[in-house]
Every structure is written in structure tokens, then in C-alpha cells.
């Protein structure tokens, strides 16, 4: 059994949403690091920005995320028929006999849509994964 150290008292600073100026500075830092970054004005605007970035028919892997489900992106990507959904293709494979194929398919999709666990002011993105299954896709997707 692993015993984690006491993290100390809660830092209530993290409860406050960032203001627009901070979001714009962080987006600029992400652009400086080679990312395409946009600040959305609303949940619907965020959904539009994501869908505008993915060409119809593109191969897309959707990492599990409550945010994406709430925005309706999960159903749009996996069920609309407008995209080549890797999640849908993976569901058709047998983990016991096609595990290697599943790992390879999910490792480097053309696009991956997911959530980050943290984005720093300096443009660093932090993603954790219990199984590590998304990490390859985040590192290698969208090679352009």
C-alpha cells in the first residue's frame, strides 16, 4: 500500500476562475510553445471552436472527459457519422485477441480531443492518465 503525504490545507486560490486577461496571456504562451490556442466566450463557443478545428471525415480519438460529454462533443464525434471515431472502432475490437491492434490504433490518431488536468500561465499542459492510454495520442496526434 502506498501512503501519500498530507497535501496540507486547501489553496482556495484555485477555486476562482481565471479572468479574461490571464486566459489571453496563457493562450499566448501556448501559441509560443507551438499550440493553437483560442479562448472561448461560452460553452457553446468552445464546442464550435473544437468542431471547426476538425475536418469532417477526420480520424478522431475522444479521450473520456465529463467536459466533452457536457459540451456534446462526445456524441458529436462518436455518433454523428461526420468523423472517423476511433472510440467506435475500438469498441468493435476484442481486447483479448486484438489488444495490440487496439493499442496501435489509439496511439497516434490524426486528432485527439480530451481535457487537460492543468494548464500553467507559462503554457505547460499537464495530463495524467491512469492507464497511460491517452499519453501517446496526446504526444503524437496532429503531426502537422
C-alpha positions in Angstrom: 0.0 0.0 0.0 1.2 3.5 -0.9 0.7 6.2 1.7 0.6 9.7 0.2 1.8 12.6 2.3 -0.7 15.1 3.6 -1.1 17.8 1.0 -1.7 20.5 3.6 -4.6 22.9 3.7 -6.7 23.7 0.7 -5.5 26.5 -1.5 -8.7 28.4 -2.2 -6.9 30.4 -5.0 -7.7 27.6 -7.3 -11.4 27.9 -6.8 -11.5 31.2 -8.7 -11.8 31.2 -12.4 -9.1 33.0 -14.3 -10.0 36.4 -15.7 -10.0 37.1 -19.4 -6.6 38.8 -19.4 -5.0 35.8 -17.7 -6.6 33.5 -20.2 -5.4 35.6 -23.1 -1.8 35.6 -21.6 -1.9 31.8 -21.2 -3.2 31.3 -24.7 -0.3 33.5 -26.0 2.1 31.3 -24.0 0.6 28.2 -25.5 1.0 29.7 -29.0 4.6 30.5 -28.2 5.1 26.8 -27.4 3.6 25.7 -30.8 0.0 25.1 -29.9 -3.1 26.6 -31.5 -4.9 28.3 -28.6 -8.2 30.1 -28.6 -10.2 31.5 -25.6 -13.9 30.6 -25.8 -16.6 33.0 -24.7 -19.0 30.3 -23.7 -19.6 26.6 -23.6 -21.3 26.7 -27.0 -18.4 28.8 -28.4 -15.9 26.2 -27.1 -17.9 23.4 -28.8 -17.8 25.4 -32.1 -14.1 26.0 -31.8 -13.4 22.3 -31.4 -15.6 21.3 -34.2 -14.2 24.0 -36.6 -10.7 22.6 -35.9 -11.6 19.0 -37.0 -12.2 18.4 -40.7 -15.2 16.3 -41.5 -14.2 12.7 -42.1 -11.1 13.0 -40.0 -9.9 10.2 -37.7 -10.6 11.4 -34.2 -9.9 9.8 -30.8 -12.0 11.1 -28.0 -10.4 10.8 -24.5 -13.0 10.3 -21.8 -14.0 13.6 -20.3 -17.0 15.0 -18.4 -16.3 18.3 -20.0 -16.6 16.9 -23.5 -19.7 15.0 -22.6 -21.3 18.1 -21.2 -20.4 20.1 -24.3 -22.0 17.4 -26.5 -18.7 16.7 -28.2 -18.6 13.1 -27.2 -21.9 12.3 -29.0 -21.0 14.6 -32.0 -17.6 12.9 -32.6 -18.6 9.3 -31.8 -22.2 9.1 -33.0 -22.8 11.8 -35.7 -21.1 9.9 -38.6 -19.2 13.1 -39.5 -15.9 11.8 -38.2 -14.0 8.5 -38.2 -14.4 7.8 -34.5 -11.6 5.7 -33.1 -13.6 5.1 -29.9 -16.4 3.5 -32.1 -13.8 1.4 -34.0 -12.1 0.3 -30.7 -15.4 -0.9 -29.3 -15.7 -3.3 -32.2 -12.4 -5.0 -31.4 -11.8 -7.8 -28.9 -9.3 -6.8 -26.2 -8.2 -10.4 -25.7 -7.4 -11.2 -29.3 -6.8 -7.7 -30.8 -5.2 -5.9 -27.9 -2.1 -5.0 -29.9 -4.2 -3.6 -32.8 -6.2 -1.6 -30.2 -3.1 -0.1 -28.7 -1.6 0.9 -32.1 -4.9 2.3 -33.3 -5.2 4.6 -30.2 -1.6 5.6 -30.0 -1.3 8.1 -32.8 -4.7 9.3 -34.2 -4.9 12.3 -36.6 -6.8 14.2 -33.9 -7.4 13.6 -30.2 -9.9 15.6 -28.2 -9.6 15.5 -24.5 -9.2 17.5 -21.3 -6.0 18.7 -19.6 -5.7 18.4 -15.9 -3.8 21.7 -15.7 -2.5 24.5 -17.9 0.1 26.8 -16.4 0.4 30.5 -17.1 3.7 29.7 -19.0 1.9 27.4 -21.4 2.7 24.0 -19.9 0.0 21.4 -20.2 -0.4 18.7 -17.6 -2.2 15.4 -18.4 -2.4 12.4 -16.1 -3.7 9.0 -17.2 -4.5 6.0 -15.0 -3.6 3.6 -17.8 -1.4 5.8 -19.9 -3.6 5.1 -22.9 -4.1 8.8 -23.9 -0.5 9.9 -23.5 0.8 8.6 -26.8 -2.1 10.1 -28.6 -1.6 13.5 -27.0 2.1 13.4 -27.9 1.7 12.2 -31.5 -1.7 13.3 -32.8 -1.9 16.1 -35.3 1.6 15.8 -36.7 1.2 19.0 -38.7 
